[in-house]
C-alpha cells in the first residue's frame, strides 16, 4: 500500500514538473510586447492606453497584437509597430488586417520590398483591400525606381480608384506615352470635372502631343477648380485610426458630447484634456463652446494663447476678433485683428466683419472701398468654383470702385467674359487693368494673345 502511495506521489510530481516546465517554456518562447521607446514621449492619457494594450498583448486574444501595433504606428513608433505586427501574423496568419498593417508600417520604415510582399498577401486574403494594396505597392516600386513593376500593379487597380488611375496616367505621361494616357485622363475628367490635378496632367500630355491650344485651355481651367487628389494612402490609413487610441480618442469622444444641454460637461472634459497635453484644436473647440455659453472673455484668453503658441491663421484671428467684440474690447483693437486676418486670406467674410468698424471710424469712401474689396473676394471664390456668371456680376461691381485690388478685378472680369465668349468686352477689361497697373503681366499677355484674334 505504501509503495502504491509512493508511486502515485512520484507520478503526480512528474506531471506537475512537466506542466511547470511547459508553462515556463511557453512564457519564455512568447516575446514580450515592446514598450514605448522612452518615458515622456506621449501624454499621460496615451501612456495609460499603451499600458492597457501592452497588458492585453501579454496574454493575447485575437486582434490584441494588431491593436498594439496600430497604436504604435499611429504615434509614429514604426520599429515597435513592426515587432507587434510580425507577432500578430505569426499568431493569426489568416488575418488580412495583420498583413495590411504590416505593409503600411514597412512602407514608413522604407522597407518597400517587404512592404509590397505583405500588401499583396493582404489583397489575397481580403478582396476589398485589393485596390489600396496594389496602389501602395506601386508607390513602393516607384520609390525603388522600378516603373515597370509599378505600372503592372496599377494595371490591376479598378477604374473607380481615382488615385490609382491618376498615378497610372502620370506614369504614362512621364515615360513618354502621352497618347496612352489621354483616353484615361479624358474618362477621369468626365467623372471628376472639379479635380484640378487631372487638368494639369492632361495639359502636360497635350503639350507633349503638340496640342498647345488644349494645353493652354486646361492650364487656364486649373485655377477654376477646387478639388485635388489624396495620394498618400498610408497617411490616410494612419489618420483614420488615430481617433481609436489615447488622448486622440478622448478628444474625439469629447467632441461627440457637444450638445446644447451638455456644454458644461464638455467644457470640463476639454479643460481636463488641455491640462494633460495642449492641443490647438481642443483650445479652439473650447473657445467656440465658451462663446456659445456667453463666456467671451474665456474664449479670448484661449484664442490669444493659441495664436501665441502656434501662430495665427485667418480662421483663428476671425474667431479672436469675434470673441473680443463680444467681450466688449476696444473697437480699434478688434478692427486691427480683422485687418490682420485679411492679410492672411482675402475673404469676403472678413471684409463683412470689418464693415461696421469702418462705418463708425472712417469716411464713406473707405466703406465703399471695403465693400468693393468684399465683392472682389467673393468674385474670386465664385471664379475658383467655376461659377462664372456669378463671378462676372461680382467683379463688375468691384471694378467700378477704386480699391487696392481694382486692377485684378478688371483682369478677372476679362477672364470671365472671355470664357463666356464675349471677346470685345473681355479685351476692354484687360485694357482697364493695364491702365491701373501697367506692369500686370497676365493682362498684358491676354491682350497680346486674344487681341490679335
C-alpha angles and dihedrals in degrees: 000000000000090000090053091051092048092049091049092049092049090049092050091048091051092051091048091049091051091049093049091048090049092051092048092048091048091050093047093045094052112082118234114244111258118256129221110286093243140353116267096028091115133028121270094258093052091044089056090051091051089050090053092050091046092055091049091051091053089069099019131200122192110304099013096110090045092052092051091047091050091050091052090047095049090053093046099253093132101163090054090044089053092054091051095047094048088055090046090054092050092052097039111023090163094064112103090196091060091055093041095052091044087056092050093050094046088051089057090047090055093244092130099163093054089042091057093050091053093047094050090051089051090052090052091053098043120029090195088069095050100100095043092047094049090046095053090042089054090053088049090055091049090053087054090051092246105131094165092059090044091054091050090056093046092051088063093057119101121251090245093066101095099189092048094049091046091051090050092053091044089054092048093050093047092049092056097260102115093145089060091049096050100074091048092048092048090052092047093049090049089057098035106032094161098058110103095195090067093055092047091055094044089052089056092048092048091050091051088052091051096251099131094166093059091044091053093045093051092048090052090049092055095075091054095058124081105193132087135181125262103228105168101082093172093057089048092054092048091048093051090057097044092089093060098067141059124322092349088062091050091049090051092050091049090054091053089055091060102116128136094253095046103049098118092054090049091049091052092049094047091049089051090051092051090052089055095047132344113245120178095215090052091052089048093050091047091050090051091052092047089056089051088051090050093248098128097158090058089050090050092054092048094049093045089052090048095051091046094050101038106020130258126284129185091254096048091048092050089053091046092051092050092048092048090050091050090048091054098247122167108293093224091057092047090051090051090054091054090047089054091050089052089056089057095048134006098230131163091218092059090050090051091052091050094051099082091052093049091049092056098041108031144040128280088254090061090049091051092049091051091049090050089051089051090052090048092051091048089049091054090052092050091046093050089052092048094247091141101165091053092044091055092058092048095048092046090055092045094047093054093067129059110248138141094274098037093118090054090048089059093045094052090043086057091050092051094047091049090053088050088054096248097131100168093051090045092054090050090053092050090051092051089051091054092047089058095039112018093189096053097135100195093049091048091049092048092049091048093048102040099030090070096053 
